[in-house]
C-alpha cells in the first residue's frame, strides 16, 4: 500500500507541475506574441490557460484519492493541503472539480467561436469575454455548492472505517459526502458526468460543421485566412479528442462502486489531470506563431549564434 501511495504521489506531482509549467508558457506566448489576426481568439486561450493552471495547482495541493461506498463518497488527501486541515483540502478539491468542468465548457466555446466567425463576422473581445462569463456560471454554482456543503469530519472517518476496516486511516486527511443525493454532491456529479456528455457531443458536431465549411468552395476566404483557419482547426480537432480522456476517469469512478481497490481509487483522478497538459500543447504545436516562438526560444538557448538563421528558415518553410 505504501508503494502504491508513493507511486501515485510521484505521478500526481509530475503531471500537475508539468501542467502548470506548460500553461504558464502558453499564457506568456499568447499575451505577448499573438498576432493581431487572432487577438480576439486568444482571449479564450488565455482563459483556458488560467483555468488549466488552477486545475493543476489544485491537483498538486490535494493529491486526492476517491473512495466510494453506496451513496457515500470519501476523499483522502495526501498533498500539501493536509498540513492546513480537512476543510481546506475539501475546498481545494471543490476548486479542482470546478476548473475541470469550466475547461470543458471553454473547449466547447472555442469550437462555437470558430464556427460563428466562419458564418458571420468576428465578435468583439467584450462579447467573447461575456460569453466566457456566461458559460462559467454552471461551474461557479458547482463551486459555491461545494463550499456550502456541511461536513462532520469525525462522522465521515467513522463511516469510512466501517465500510473499509482494512484501510489504515491513521494520520490521513479524510473528507467526503455522507449522502451524494444532497444538493451539492448531486449537482457536482451531474455536472461532471451527465452534462459533460452532451458538451462533448456538441464539440464533435461543431467540428464536423467547421470542416465542411472549410472544404466548401462557397466559403469566401483568402489563402492567408484559410491557412489560419486550417491551423486553428488542427488545434480544435486535437482538443476535440481530449475530453474523451475524462471517460477513463468516469469509468474508474463507477468501477469503484463494484470493485474497490486502491489502484482504482487513486487512478480515478489521474486522467482528468492529463487534460490541462494536452490542450495547451495542441495550441503550441498547431498554431504557427506560437510554435515559431517556442522554436526560436529553444534555438537561442541551444545555438545562440545560429538563432537568426533558424528563425529565417522557419519563416521560409511556412
C-alpha positions in Angstrom: 0.0 0.0 0.0 2.9 2.4 0.8 4.4 1.7 -2.6 1.1 2.4 -4.4 0.7 5.7 -2.5 4.3 6.8 -3.3 3.9 5.9 -7.0 0.6 7.9 -7.1 2.1 10.9 -5.4 5.1 11.0 -7.7 2.8 10.6 -10.8 0.4 13.2 -9.5 3.2 15.7 -8.7 4.9 15.1 -12.1 1.7 15.6 -14.1 0.5 18.7 -12.2 3.8 20.5 -12.1 4.3 19.8 -15.9 0.8 21.1 -16.5 1.5 24.3 -14.6 4.7 25.0 -16.5 3.3 24.4 -20.0 0.3 26.5 -19.3 2.4 29.3 -17.9 4.5 29.1 -21.1 1.3 29.2 -23.2 0.0 32.2 -21.2 3.2 34.1 -21.8 3.2 33.3 -25.6 -0.5 34.3 -26.1 -0.3 37.5 -24.1 2.9 38.8 -25.7 3.3 37.1 -29.0 -0.2 36.7 -30.5 -0.6 38.2 -34.0 -3.3 40.8 -34.4 -5.4 38.5 -36.6 -6.1 36.1 -33.6 -6.1 38.6 -30.8 -9.8 38.0 -30.1 -9.4 34.2 -30.3 -6.5 34.5 -27.8 -9.0 35.7 -25.2 -10.4 32.2 -25.0 -6.9 30.6 -25.0 -5.9 32.9 -22.1 -8.9 31.9 -20.1 -8.3 28.2 -20.8 -4.6 28.5 -19.8 -5.6 30.2 -16.5 -8.2 27.5 -15.8 -5.7 24.8 -16.5 -3.1 26.4 -14.1 -5.8 26.4 -11.4 -6.6 22.8 -12.1 -3.0 21.6 -12.0 -2.2 23.7 -8.9 -5.3 22.4 -7.1 -4.4 18.8 -8.1 -0.9 19.3 -6.8 -2.1 20.6 -3.4 -4.6 17.8 -2.7 -3.2 14.6 -4.2 -6.7 13.1 -3.9 -7.9 9.6 -3.6 -11.6 8.9 -4.1 -13.3 6.0 -2.3 -17.0 5.2 -2.9 -19.4 3.2 -0.8 -23.0 3.1 -1.8 -24.3 6.7 -1.7 -21.3 7.8 0.2 -18.1 9.3 -1.2 -14.8 9.6 0.7 -11.8 11.7 -0.2 -8.3 11.1 1.2 -5.8 13.9 0.6 -2.1 13.2 0.6 -1.0 16.6 -0.7 0.3 19.7 1.0 -3.3 20.8 1.8 -3.3 18.2 4.6 -0.9 20.4 6.5 -3.6 23.0 6.8 -6.7 20.8 7.5 -9.5 18.8 6.1 -11.8 21.7 5.3 -9.1 23.4 3.3 -8.5 20.1 1.4 -12.2 19.8 0.6 -12.4 23.4 -0.6 -9.4 22.9 -2.8 -11.0 19.7 -4.2 -14.1 21.8 -5.0 -11.9 24.2 -6.9 -10.3 21.4 -8.8 -13.6 19.9 -9.9 -15.0 23.3 -11.0 -11.8 24.0 -13.0 -12.3 20.7 -14.9 -15.9 21.5 -15.8 -15.1 25.1 -16.9 -12.2 23.9 -19.0 -14.6 21.6 -20.9 -17.0 24.5 -21.4 -14.2 26.6 -22.7 -13.2 24.0 -25.3 -16.9 23.9 -26.4 -16.8 27.7 -26.7 -13.6 27.6 -28.8 -15.5 25.5 -31.4 -18.6 27.7 -31.2 -16.4 30.8 -31.7 -14.6 29.3 -34.7 -17.9 28.3 -36.3 -19.5 31.7 -35.7 -16.6 33.5 -37.2 -16.9 31.4 -40.4 -20.6 32.0 -40.9 -20.8 35.6 -39.8 -18.1 38.0 -38.6 -15.7 38.0 -35.7 -17.3 39.1 -32.4 -15.7 41.8 -30.3 -13.4 40.9 -27.4 -16.1 42.1 -25.0 -18.7 39.8 -26.5 -16.3 36.9 -26.2 -15.5 37.8 -22.6 -19.2 38.0 -21.8 -19.7 34.5 -23.4 -16.9 33.1 -21.2 -18.6 34.5 -18.1 -22.0 33.0 -19.1 -20.5 29.5 -19.6 -18.7 29.9 -16.3 -21.9 30.2 -14.3 -22.7 26.4 -14.1 -19.1 25.8 -12.8 -19.4 28.7 -10.4 -22.7 27.3 -9.0 -20.9 24.0 -8.5 -18.1 25.6 -6.7 -20.4 27.6 -4.3 -22.5 24.5 -3.7 -19.4 22.5 -2.6 -18.2 25.4 -0.4 -21.6 25.4 1.3 -21.6 21.7 2.0 -21.6 20.8 5.7 -19.2 18.1 6.9 -18.8 16.2 10.1 -15.2 15.1 9.7 -15.4 12.6 12.6 -18.5 11.0 11.3 -17.0 10.7 7.8 -13.9 9.0 9.3 -16.1 6.6 11.2 -18.2 5.7 8.2 -15.1 5.1 6.1 -13.7 2.9 8.8 -16.9 0.9 8.9 -17.1 0.5 5.2 -13.4 -0.4 4.8 -12.0 -1.6 8.1 -8.9 -2.9 6.4 -7.8 0.6 5.5 -5.4 2.3 7.9 -6.6 5.9 8.2 -4.1 6.9 10.9 -2.7 10.4 10.2 -4.6 10.7 6.9 -6.8 13.7 6.0 -10.3 12.4 5.2 -13.3 14.3 3.9 -16.3 13.4 1.8 -20.0 13.4 1.2 -22.2 11.3 3.5 -25.2 11.4 1.1 -24.5 12.0 -2.6 -28.2 12.7 -3.2 -27.9 16.0 -1.3 -27.8 19.2 -3.5 -24.1 19.9 -3.5 -22.7 16.5 -4.3 -25.6 15.6 -6.6 -25.2 18.8 -8.7 -21.4 18.2 -8.9 -21.9 14.6 -10.0 -24.5 15.6 -12.7 -22.3 18.4 -14.0 -19.1 16.3 -14.0 -20.6 13.1 -15.6 -24.0 13.7 -17.2 -23.7 17.2 -18.7 -20.2 16.6 -19.9 -21.6 14.1 -22.4 -23.8 16.5 -24.5 -21.0 19.0 -24.3 -18.6 16.5 -25.9 -21.2 15.6 -28.5 -21.7 19.3 -29.3 -17.9 19.7 -29.7 -17.8 17.0 -32.3 -20.9 18.3 -34.2 -19.3 21.8 -34.4 -16.1 20.3 -35.5 -17.8 18.5 -38.4 -19.6 21.7 -39.4 -16.4 23.7 -39.4 -14.6 21.0 -41.6 -17.5 21.1 -44.1 -17.3 24.9 -44.3 -13.6 24.9 -44.8 -13.9 22.3 -47.6 -16.8 24.1 -49.2 -15.9 26.2 -52.3 -18.7 28.6 -51.4 -16.8 29.9 -48.3 -15.1 33.1 -49.4 -11.7 33.1 -47.6 -8.4 34.4 -48.7 -5.5 32.0 -48.9 -3.9 33.5 -45.8 -7.2 33.4 -43.8 -7.9 29.8 -45.0 -4.4 28.8 -43.8 -5.0 30.4 -40.4 -8.4 28.6 -40.1 -6.7 25.4 -41.0 -4.1 25.9 -38.3 -6.8 26.6 -35.7 -8.9 23.7 -36.9 -6.0 21.3 -36.4 -5.8 22.6 -32.8 -9.6 22.2 -32.3 -9.5 18.7 -33.8 -6.9 17.7 -31.3 -8.8 19.4 -28.5 -12.0 17.6 -29.5 -10.4 14.2 -28.6 -9.1 15.5 -25.3 -12.4 15.5 -23.4 -12.7 11.7 -24.2 -9.9 11.3 -21.6 -12.4 12.1 -18.9 -14.2 8.9 -19.8 -11.4 6.9 -18.3 -11.7 8.7 -15.0 -15.5 8.3 -15.0 -15.0 4.6 -15.8 -12.7 4.2 -12.8 -15.2 6.1 -10.6 -18.1 3.9 -11.5 -16.0 0.8 -11.4 -15.0 1.6 -7.8 -18.7 1.1 -6.8 -18.5 -2.5 -7.8 -14.9 -3.4 -7.2 -12.9 -1.4 -4.6 -9.1 -1.4 -4.9 -6.6 1.3 -4.1 -5.3 1.4 -7.7 -8.7 2.3 -9.0 -9.3 4.8 -6.2 -6.0 6.6 -6.9 -6.3 6.4 -10.7 -9.8 8.0 -10.8 -8.2 11.5 -10.6 -5.2 10.9 -12.9 -6.9 11.0 -16.4 -8.5 14.4 -15.8 -5.1 15.8 -14.8 -3.7 14.9 -18.2 -6.2 17.2 -20.0 -4.6 20.5 -18.8 -1.3 19.3 -20.4 -2.7 18.2 -23.7 -4.9 21.3 -24.5 -2.1 23.9 -24.3 0.3 21.5 -26.0 -2.1 21.4 -29.0 -2.1 25.2 -29.2 1.7 25.5 -29.1 2.1 22.6 -31.6 -0.5 23.6 -34.3 -0.7 27.4 -34.2 2.3 28.5 -36.3 3.1 31.8 -34.5 3.1 30.0 -31.1 5.2 27.1 -32.4 7.7 29.5 -34.0 8.2 31.4 -30.8 9.0 28.1 -28.9 11.4 27.0 -31.6 13.1 30.4 -31.6 13.4 30.3 -27.8 14.9 26.8 -27.8 17.2 27.8 -30.7 18.5 30.8 -28.8 19.3 28.7 -25.7 21.0 25.9 -27.6 22.6 27.7 -30.5 22.7 31.5 -29.7 24.8 32.3 -32.8 22.5 30.5 -35.2 19.2 31.8 -33.8 18.7 34.4 -36.6 19.3 31.8 -39.3 17.0 29.4 -37.6 14.2 32.0 -37.4 14.6 32.9 -41.1 14.5 29.2 -42.2 11.3 28.6 -40.2 9.6 31.6 -41.9 10.6 30.3 -45.3 9.2 26.9 -44.5 5.7 28.3 -43.7 
